[in-house]
Amino acid sequence: MDRKYLPILVGFFVSLGIFLTLITLGLLQKGGPPLIPYEYVEEFIVIIPGSMYTDIIILYLLPIIFFGIFYLIAPYIVILYLKVH
């Protein structure tokens, strides 16, 4: 992989890691006091339509799809910027 894509890959893994951490904390809180305040979850989930299962699928797939699209079109965007400037 080219060095210019390294920040994108690092950002992708950081966002995926944060999401997995939140999911893990959400699963661990079932038996005890809440680790994540309910207001945070409620405010975020209301944005995404559908049930909790579609929310999880969307939240897992969106970072992968955005990374794939940007990985494919990034060279063309750079060429366009070079021609414009």
PyMOL commands that set and color helices and strands:
alter all, ss='L'
color gray80, all
select helices_A, chain A and resi 3-31+38-45+52-84
alter helices_A, ss='H'
color red, helices_A
deselect
rebuild
show_as cartoon
